[in-house]
Amino acid sequence: MKQYALLFSLLALVSCVRVEVLDAPWGETPQPVLFAILSPSTPVQVYLGMTNTVNDSLLRQCYPEAALYLRQDQGAWVALTRQSGTNTFSLTHDSLLPVQQGVTYELKAVLGQDLPELTGVTTVPAEVARIASASYVVTDTTVHFTYKGDAVQGRLQVQWNKLDGQEGGYHLTDDTGESLDVVEGQTTCTVRVNDYLLPRAADGLTLWLTTTDAHLEAYLKTVDLVRSFDDLSGHVITDILSAYAGVLPAFSNIHQGVGLLGSCVQDSFTVRLTNYAND
C-alpha cells in the first residue's frame, strides 16, 4: 500500500511541522480533513485540508471553492471566512456565533461539485471544573539551574471535584504549558508533585484546568497526547495542531472525511507563595 502522511498544519505552523509517514487506511485516494476545537475562551478557527502524499507541497491551498458553515442548536447557519492564502477559516466577528457552555454546535464543509459534504457535531461541556484548592510549599531552597531559570523545589498539591455526567476528561497545565499528572478518584481529582521546580524570583504560579468533551478526550487518548498536552491557555487549535505534528489520529468524528470537531472549557487558579521570601 502506498504510504501517506496526514498533514494537519496551519500556514503559520508549516515551518515547524514534523512529517510522519503512515500506512493510509484509505488507499491512494486523498481524503478531506476537517479540524476544529471550540472553546468559549478562544476565537473560532477551523482547518480544512486533505490527506497528502509525502511529496505534496505543504503550502497548497486545499479545496479553493469550499464553503464552511457553523450553527448552534439546529439554528441558522453562519458562514466562516477563509483567511487569505491559507486553509484556515474563522468567523468575521465572534459575536456572530459565540461559543457557549452546554450548547451543541454543528460544522459543515461544502467542498464543491461532486465532492462530499463534511459534517461534525460537538456539545461544549455545560460546566467548568474548578480548582477547589491548591498549595505550594517550598521544601528545598537550594538553587536549581533549569530552563525556567534559577529555581527552588517544592511540593505542589491541587484538588478539584469531578462533574456529574461529565463524559470527557480533565487536564491540568501550569503557566509554562507543562502537563501535570492527574489522579482521578470517585468524586475528586488530585495532582501531587513532590519535586516541582518554581523560578526563584516567582511569587506564585498560575494553573489551567481544562475540561474536554468526549470527542476531544478520545482524540487525545488515541494520539497519546495526554502526557504532552500543550498549554491551552492561548490559541487552542494552534496548540493542539502543533502538538499533533501531522500524525493521523485513530479517532475521527467527521462524517464523510477525517478529523475532529471537539470542545473544551477552562478554569485558571493562581497559587500565591506565603511561606517563602525571595531573597
C-alpha positions as CSV (number, residue, x, y, z in Angstrom):
1,M,0.0,0.0,0.0
2,K,1.3,3.4,-0.9
3,Q,2.3,5.4,2.2
4,Y,0.7,8.7,3.1
5,A,1.1,11.4,5.7
6,L,-1.8,13.3,7.1
7,L,-0.5,16.8,7.5
8,F,-2.6,18.9,9.9
9,S,-1.0,22.4,9.9
10,L,-1.9,26.0,9.9
11,L,0.2,28.1,7.5
12,A,1.9,29.6,10.5
13,L,3.0,26.2,11.7
14,V,4.3,24.9,8.4
15,S,7.9,25.6,9.3
16,C,7.8,23.5,12.5
17,V,5.5,20.6,11.4
18,R,7.2,17.2,11.8
19,V,6.1,14.9,8.9
20,E,5.5,11.3,9.8
21,V,4.7,8.6,7.2
22,L,1.9,6.1,7.9
23,D,0.1,3.4,6.1
24,A,-3.0,5.2,5.0
25,P,-6.3,3.2,5.6
26,W,-8.0,4.9,2.6
27,G,-5.6,3.7,-0.1
28,E,-4.4,6.2,-2.7
29,T,-7.5,8.5,-2.8
30,P,-6.9,11.7,-0.8
31,Q,-9.5,12.3,1.9
32,P,-10.7,15.7,3.2
33,V,-9.7,16.7,6.7
34,L,-11.7,19.0,9.0
35,F,-10.3,20.0,12.4
36,A,-11.6,22.4,15.0
37,I,-11.8,22.7,18.8
38,L,-14.4,25.1,20.1
39,S,-13.9,27.0,23.4
40,P,-15.7,30.0,25.0
41,S,-12.2,31.4,25.7
42,T,-10.8,31.4,22.2
43,P,-11.9,32.6,18.7
44,V,-13.4,30.1,16.4
45,Q,-10.9,28.7,13.9
46,V,-11.4,25.7,11.6
47,Y,-8.7,24.0,9.5
48,L,-9.7,22.4,6.2
49,G,-7.2,20.3,4.4
50,M,-6.7,16.9,2.8
51,T,-4.5,13.8,3.3
52,N,-1.3,14.1,1.4
53,T,1.5,12.0,-0.1
54,V,4.9,12.8,1.4
55,N,5.8,14.6,-1.9
56,D,2.9,17.1,-1.8
57,S,3.5,20.7,-1.0
58,L,2.5,21.8,2.5
59,L,1.7,25.3,1.1
60,R,-1.0,24.3,-1.3
61,Q,-4.5,25.7,-0.7
62,C,-7.0,22.8,-0.4
63,Y,-10.5,22.9,-1.8
64,P,-10.4,26.6,-3.0
65,E,-14.2,26.6,-3.7
66,A,-15.1,25.2,-0.3
67,A,-17.6,27.0,1.9
68,L,-17.8,26.3,5.7
69,Y,-20.7,26.9,8.0
70,L,-21.3,26.7,11.7
71,R,-24.6,26.7,13.7
72,Q,-25.8,26.1,17.2
73,D,-28.7,24.0,18.4
74,Q,-30.2,23.5,14.9
75,G,-30.3,27.3,14.3
76,A,-29.4,29.3,11.2
77,W,-26.1,28.5,9.5
78,V,-23.4,31.2,9.8
79,A,-20.7,31.3,7.1
80,L,-17.0,31.2,8.0
81,T,-14.4,33.2,6.1
82,R,-11.2,31.7,4.7
83,Q,-8.1,33.6,5.9
84,S,-6.3,34.8,2.7
85,G,-3.9,32.2,1.2
86,T,-4.4,29.6,4.0
87,N,-6.6,26.6,4.8
88,T,-7.9,28.2,7.9
89,F,-11.4,29.6,8.3
90,S,-12.8,31.8,11.0
91,L,-15.8,33.9,11.9
92,T,-15.8,37.5,10.7
93,H,-16.8,38.5,14.2
94,D,-17.0,36.1,17.1
95,S,-20.2,37.8,18.3
96,L,-22.0,36.4,15.3
97,L,-22.0,33.0,16.9
98,P,-20.4,33.0,20.4
99,V,-19.3,29.6,21.8
100,Q,-21.2,28.9,25.0
101,Q,-21.2,26.2,27.6
102,G,-23.8,23.4,27.2
103,V,-24.6,24.4,23.6
104,T,-24.4,21.9,20.7
105,Y,-22.6,23.1,17.5
106,E,-22.6,21.6,14.1
107,L,-19.9,22.3,11.5
108,K,-20.5,21.8,7.8
109,A,-18.0,22.0,4.9
110,V,-19.4,22.1,1.3
111,L,-16.3,21.3,-0.7
112,G,-17.6,21.7,-4.3
113,Q,-19.4,19.9,-7.1
114,D,-19.2,16.1,-6.9
115,L,-17.3,16.3,-3.6
116,P,-18.6,15.0,-0.3
117,E,-20.1,17.3,2.3
118,L,-18.3,17.1,5.6
119,T,-20.2,17.4,9.0
120,G,-19.3,17.1,12.6
121,V,-21.1,17.8,15.9
122,T,-19.9,18.7,19.4
123,T,-21.6,19.8,22.6
124,V,-19.5,22.2,24.7
125,P,-19.2,20.9,28.3
126,A,-22.1,22.5,30.3
127,E,-20.0,23.1,33.4
128,V,-16.4,24.2,34.1
129,A,-14.5,22.0,36.6
130,R,-12.9,24.5,39.0
131,I,-9.9,24.1,41.2
132,A,-11.1,23.8,44.8
133,S,-7.7,24.1,46.5
134,A,-4.0,24.4,45.5
135,S,-0.9,25.0,47.5
136,Y,2.9,25.1,47.0
137,V,5.3,24.5,49.9
138,V,9.0,25.1,49.3
139,T,11.0,22.1,50.6
140,D,14.4,22.9,49.2
141,T,15.8,26.4,48.8
142,T,19.0,25.2,47.1
143,V,19.3,26.9,43.7
144,H,18.4,24.5,40.8
145,F,19.5,25.6,37.3
146,T,16.7,24.8,34.9
147,Y,15.1,26.0,31.6
148,K,12.9,28.1,33.9
149,G,16.0,29.8,35.3
150,D,17.2,29.7,38.9
151,A,14.5,27.6,40.7
152,V,13.6,26.3,44.1
153,Q,12.0,22.9,44.7
154,G,8.7,22.3,46.5
155,R,5.5,20.3,46.9
156,L,2.6,21.2,44.7
157,Q,-0.9,19.9,45.6
158,V,-4.1,20.6,43.7
159,Q,-7.6,19.2,44.0
160,W,-11.0,19.7,42.3
161,N,-14.4,17.9,42.3
162,K,-15.4,15.8,39.3
163,L,-18.5,17.0,37.4
164,D,-21.7,14.8,37.4
165,G,-22.3,13.4,33.9
166,Q,-19.0,14.6,32.5
167,E,-18.1,12.3,29.6
168,G,-14.8,13.9,28.7
169,G,-11.7,14.4,30.7
170,Y,-9.6,16.8,32.8
171,H,-6.2,18.2,32.1
172,L,-4.0,20.4,34.3
173,T,-1.2,22.5,33.0
174,D,1.0,25.2,34.6
175,D,1.8,28.6,33.2
176,T,4.7,27.2,31.2
177,G,2.5,24.7,29.4
178,E,3.8,21.7,31.3
179,S,1.2,19.0,31.8
180,L,0.7,17.6,35.3
181,D,-0.3,14.0,36.1
182,V,-3.9,13.8,37.3
183,V,-5.1,11.1,39.7
184,E,-8.9,10.5,39.4
185,G,-10.9,9.3,42.4
186,Q,-14.6,8.5,42.6
187,T,-15.6,12.1,43.2
188,T,-12.4,14.2,43.1
189,C,-9.2,14.6,41.1
190,T,-5.9,15.4,42.6
191,V,-2.4,16.4,41.5
192,R,0.6,16.0,43.8
193,V,4.1,16.8,42.6
194,N,6.8,16.5,45.4
195,D,9.7,17.9,43.4
196,Y,8.0,20.8,41.5
197,L,10.5,23.4,40.4
198,L,9.5,27.1,40.6
199,P,11.5,30.1,39.4
200,R,13.3,31.6,42.5
201,A,12.0,35.1,41.7
202,A,8.4,34.0,41.4
203,D,5.8,34.9,44.0
204,G,3.3,32.2,42.7
205,L,2.2,30.3,39.7
206,T,-1.0,30.1,37.5
207,L,-2.6,26.7,36.9
208,W,-5.0,26.0,34.0
209,L,-7.7,23.2,34.4
210,T,-9.2,22.2,31.0
211,T,-12.5,20.1,30.9
212,T,-12.8,18.4,27.5
213,D,-15.8,16.9,25.7
214,A,-15.9,13.2,24.9
215,H,-14.7,13.7,21.3
216,L,-11.6,15.8,22.2
217,E,-10.8,13.4,25.0
218,A,-11.0,10.3,22.7
219,Y,-8.8,12.1,20.2
220,L,-6.1,13.0,22.8
221,K,-6.0,9.4,24.1
222,T,-5.7,7.8,20.7
223,V,-2.8,10.0,19.6
224,D,-1.1,9.6,23.0
225,L,-1.1,13.3,23.7
226,V,-2.4,13.2,27.2
227,R,1.1,13.5,28.8
228,S,2.3,16.0,26.3
229,F,-0.9,18.1,26.3
230,D,0.2,21.6,25.4
231,D,-0.8,24.9,27.1
232,L,-4.4,25.5,26.3
233,S,-4.5,29.0,27.8
234,G,-3.8,30.5,24.4
235,H,-5.0,29.6,21.0
236,V,-6.4,26.1,21.4
237,I,-6.4,24.9,17.8
238,T,-2.8,26.1,17.3
239,D,-1.6,24.3,20.4
240,I,-3.3,21.0,19.5
241,L,-2.2,21.0,15.9
242,S,1.4,21.9,17.0
243,A,1.4,19.0,19.5
244,Y,-0.3,16.7,16.9
245,A,2.5,17.3,14.4
246,G,0.9,15.7,11.4
247,V,0.1,12.2,12.6
248,L,-3.2,10.6,11.6
249,P,-5.4,10.0,14.7
250,A,-7.1,6.7,15.2
251,F,-10.2,8.7,16.3
252,S,-12.3,10.8,14.0
253,N,-15.9,12.2,14.3
254,I,-16.1,13.9,10.9
255,H,-18.7,12.3,8.6
256,Q,-17.5,11.8,5.0
257,G,-13.9,12.7,5.9
258,V,-11.4,12.5,8.8
259,G,-10.5,14.9,11.6
260,L,-12.1,16.3,14.8
261,L,-14.7,18.6,16.0
262,G,-14.3,18.8,19.7
263,S,-14.7,21.4,22.5
264,C,-13.4,22.3,26.0
265,V,-13.8,24.9,28.8
266,Q,-11.2,26.2,31.2
267,D,-10.6,27.5,34.7
268,S,-7.5,29.2,36.0
269,F,-6.2,29.4,39.5
270,T,-3.2,31.4,40.9
271,V,-1.3,29.9,43.7
272,R,0.4,32.6,45.9
273,L,3.5,31.8,47.9
274,T,3.2,32.9,51.5
275,N,5.9,30.7,53.1
276,Y,9.0,31.8,51.1
277,A,10.8,35.1,50.9
278,N,12.5,35.9,47.5
279,D,15.9,37.0,49.0
